[in-house]
Amino acid sequence: MTDDNPNDGGESEDVRSRLEEGAGRAVEEFDERVIDVLSWVLDTETRARIYVYLRANTEQTSEEVADGTGLYPSTVRETLAELHTDGIVVREKREHEGTGNNPYEYSAIAPSELVGDAIGEIQDELNTIVNLDAYLSGDDEETSEPVSITVSDATEETDDSADSE
């Protein structure tokens, strides 16, 4: 006698499918939140998407970035030039044998470097707000800078905590 329970295989596959869909949505939502935060730090969503792509895929040409991000090639080339000028991406000529054009390969700086650059600007803006009353009252006294933000590299903290154990 066989046990023909129609729910055994189908129910298991249905649960697995729902879990995979939920996990996929969670990853997409996380990615979008990261893009939102980086859009604020990097000024535009395009710059943020290119940065994230280059962190995941180093040494990419502008064509490869365009293919990977789905952005227009001309937009990618222009944005990569801006990011390079701003020191957010580095570029080097791709070496290959034979004749022809050696395109640039791009890689993004580490997130800790990116945050470190942004922190200075944020700190200045916060100190301006803290000193607003002195500025508005026309007080000629030197303004203070009570807000001080420091950033340490996460890998350094991990190394330090491992050394202390």
Contacts in CASP RR format, 6 or more apart in sequence:
PFRMAT RR
TARGET T0000
AUTHOR 0000-0000-0000
METHOD contacts of the structure
MODEL  1
MTDDNPNDGGESEDVRSRLEEGAGRAVEEFDERVIDVLSWVLDTETRARI
YVYLRANTEQTSEEVADGTGLYPSTVRETLAELHTDGIVVREKREHEGTG
NNPYEYSAIAPSELVGDAIGEIQDELNTIVNLDAYLSGDDEETSEPVSIT
VSDATEETDDSADSE
31 52 0 8 1.000
34 52 0 8 1.000
35 45 0 8 1.000
35 48 0 8 1.000
35 49 0 8 1.000
35 52 0 8 1.000
38 47 0 8 1.000
38 48 0 8 1.000
38 51 0 8 1.000
38 52 0 8 1.000
39 45 0 8 1.000
39 47 0 8 1.000
39 48 0 8 1.000
41 48 0 8 1.000
41 114 0 8 1.000
41 115 0 8 1.000
41 118 0 8 1.000
42 48 0 8 1.000
42 51 0 8 1.000
42 83 0 8 1.000
42 88 0 8 1.000
42 114 0 8 1.000
44 79 0 8 1.000
46 71 0 8 1.000
46 75 0 8 1.000
46 79 0 8 1.000
47 79 0 8 1.000
47 82 0 8 1.000
47 83 0 8 1.000
47 88 0 8 1.000
49 69 0 8 1.000
49 71 0 8 1.000
50 65 0 8 1.000
50 69 0 8 1.000
50 71 0 8 1.000
50 76 0 8 1.000
50 79 0 8 1.000
50 80 0 8 1.000
50 83 0 8 1.000
50 89 0 8 1.000
51 83 0 8 1.000
51 88 0 8 1.000
51 89 0 8 1.000
51 108 0 8 1.000
51 114 0 8 1.000
53 60 0 8 1.000
53 65 0 8 1.000
53 68 0 8 1.000
53 69 0 8 1.000
54 60 0 8 1.000
54 65 0 8 1.000
54 89 0 8 1.000
54 106 0 8 1.000
54 107 0 8 1.000
54 108 0 8 1.000
55 108 0 8 1.000
55 111 0 8 1.000
57 64 0 8 1.000
57 68 0 8 1.000
58 107 0 8 1.000
58 108 0 8 1.000
59 92 0 8 1.000
59 94 0 8 1.000
59 105 0 8 1.000
59 106 0 8 1.000
59 107 0 8 1.000
60 105 0 8 1.000
60 106 0 8 1.000
60 107 0 8 1.000
61 94 0 8 1.000
61 103 0 8 1.000
61 104 0 8 1.000
61 105 0 8 1.000
61 106 0 8 1.000
62 73 0 8 1.000
62 76 0 8 1.000
62 77 0 8 1.000
62 80 0 8 1.000
62 103 0 8 1.000
62 104 0 8 1.000
62 106 0 8 1.000
63 73 0 8 1.000
63 103 0 8 1.000
65 71 0 8 1.000
65 76 0 8 1.000
65 80 0 8 1.000
65 106 0 8 1.000
66 72 0 8 1.000
66 73 0 8 1.000
66 75 0 8 1.000
66 76 0 8 1.000
69 76 0 8 1.000
71 79 0 8 1.000
80 89 0 8 1.000
80 91 0 8 1.000
80 104 0 8 1.000
80 106 0 8 1.000
83 89 0 8 1.000
83 106 0 8 1.000
83 108 0 8 1.000
84 90 0 8 1.000
84 91 0 8 1.000
84 106 0 8 1.000
87 109 0 8 1.000
88 108 0 8 1.000
88 109 0 8 1.000
88 114 0 8 1.000
89 106 0 8 1.000
89 107 0 8 1.000
89 108 0 8 1.000
89 109 0 8 1.000
90 106 0 8 1.000
90 107 0 8 1.000
90 109 0 8 1.000
91 104 0 8 1.000
91 105 0 8 1.000
91 106 0 8 1.000
91 107 0 8 1.000
92 104 0 8 1.000
92 105 0 8 1.000
93 102 0 8 1.000
93 103 0 8 1.000
93 104 0 8 1.000
93 105 0 8 1.000
94 102 0 8 1.000
94 103 0 8 1.000
94 104 0 8 1.000
94 105 0 8 1.000
95 102 0 8 1.000
96 102 0 8 1.000
108 114 0 8 1.000
110 153 0 8 1.000
112 151 0 8 1.000
112 152 0 8 1.000
112 153 0 8 1.000
112 154 0 8 1.000
115 151 0 8 1.000
116 151 0 8 1.000
119 149 0 8 1.000
119 150 0 8 1.000
119 151 0 8 1.000
120 149 0 8 1.000
122 149 0 8 1.000
123 145 0 8 1.000
123 147 0 8 1.000
123 148 0 8 1.000
123 149 0 8 1.000
126 147 0 8 1.000
126 149 0 8 1.000
127 143 0 8 1.000
127 144 0 8 1.000
127 145 0 8 1.000
127 146 0 8 1.000
127 147 0 8 1.000
128 135 0 8 1.000
130 144 0 8 1.000
130 146 0 8 1.000
130 147 0 8 1.000
131 143 0 8 1.000
131 144 0 8 1.000
133 139 0 8 1.000
134 141 0 8 1.000
134 143 0 8 1.000
135 143 0 8 1.000
END
